[in-house]
Amino acid sequence: MTATKGTTGVIKVAVTGGTLAAMGEVRSFNISESADTIETSVMGQTARTYVSSLTSAEISVDVYWDDADAAQLVMDAGAGIIFEWNPTGTGSGEKKYSGAANITSKEISVSFDGMVEGSFTAQVTGAVTEGAN
């Protein structure tokens, strides 16, 4: 397996129904998926058993804040968005993750000796689609 640098990653977002646009000034992004389980243990067993149930996902992105970046400006708390996560870039055959989400938090941080930074988190609604460019 080849290690991949994160410098080629691209995030595209838009309000629901809009046209995807690449977000600028991205410092890091994350997609986290999980699955619930349902216990199926019965009397007489000596170990608990489970089956997979519903899945969920959350996305987050950290940026240097740019109030002229249209993609950053749609990331308001409560907004519905569509997204495309391209961890290794947008070249032909590169892996991508896409779906719809609702922004659950938006944070803009400012310090006298640093950059203005933004942080966004969203709860994915429905499944995350894994594909290729």
Buried (B, 14 or more C-beta within 10 A) or exposed (E): EEEEEEEEBBBBBBBEEEEBBBBBBBEEBEBEBEEEEEEEEEEEEEEEEEEEEEEBBBBBBBBBBBEEBBBBEBBEEEBBBBBBBBBBBBEEEBBBBBBBBBBBEBEEEEEEEEEBBBBBBBEBBEEBEEEEB
